[in-house]
Amino acid sequence: MLDADFFRRWMTATAASVDREAERLTALDSPIGDADHGSNLQRGFTAVVAALEKEAPGTPGGVLTLAGRQLISTVGGASGPLYGTLLRRTGKALGDAGEVSAEQLAEAFRAGVDAVMTLGGAAPGDKTMIDALVPAVDALGDSFAAARTAAEEGAVATTPLQARKGRASYLGERSIGHQDPGATSSALLIAGLVEAAGE
């Protein structure tokens, strides 16, 4: 079973990898976006870790809801609301339980991904974070490691796609040949699960 500590470790592990990969995320964002994806997420997840240190919610749902709120209030651009919605909706779906199973997390995370698709209007193949999140949530039922692999493969698979949503869609065919930064950072979020579980 997964308790609040596990979810705090997940957010902390994600913050650390966003920190490490911030420059790469910004470099990916540079040709097809505003060149700020890495620095924006870095600021957001730093705020998440600080908030969780100050106020430690006792439930998995509480941890994710707080994290989502922080991202919405500190991250500029589209990624704040999208990541914030993902975590808040997942947290809400987990409810007030003190512990949840991996299956319950997979189910709640699917609700979170669905909420992101509704908010951003994106579907798989549009060259967005959804291209990493949907394969990840499909594989979550098997294991965290399978979800991580699926997310990483989904992110890489955005490279030959033409963007149909978000800032990159303005570039039309010029968006082809660039890996999507949002899908890449989403893969970091999923990889954080593996780290939190100590796998």
C-alpha positions, 0 to 999 in steps of 0.5 A: 500500500502507498501512504502519504510518505510515498507521495511526498517522496514521489514529488521530491524525486520529481522535483530533483529530476526536473532540477537536473533536466531543467536545461534540457527541457528548456533546450527542447522548448527553445525551437518550438515554444517559449524556451522557459519550460525547464525554468518554469517547472523548476520553480513550480516543483521547488515550491511544491517541495517547500510547501510539503515541508511546511505543511505535510498532508497526512493522505496521498490525496492531500499531498497531490492536491497541495502539489497541484495547487502550488504548481497552478500558482507558481508555474507560468505558461500553460504547463502550470494549469495542466500539471496542476490539474493532473495532480489535483484531479488525481488527488481528488480521485484518491479521496481521504484514504490514508493509504491507497493501492497501486491499482487505485493510484492507476485509476485516479491517475487516469482521471487526472489525465482525462482532466488534462485532455479536457482542459487542453483539448489534446489527444494522443498524437497531438505532440503534447504531454498527453503522448507520454501520459496516456501510454504511462497510465495504460501501463501503470496497472502492470508496474511503475517501471512499465509506466516509466518505459511507456512514458519515455517511449511516448516522449521520444515518439513525439519527435516526428509528429507535427504539433496540433495543440499548444504553442508549437502548433503555430509552427506547423510543419516546422514543429516536426523533428523536435521532441515535445518538452511537455511529454519529456517532463511528463516522463520525468514525473512518471520516473519519479514513481519508480524512484519513490518506490525504491525500485 
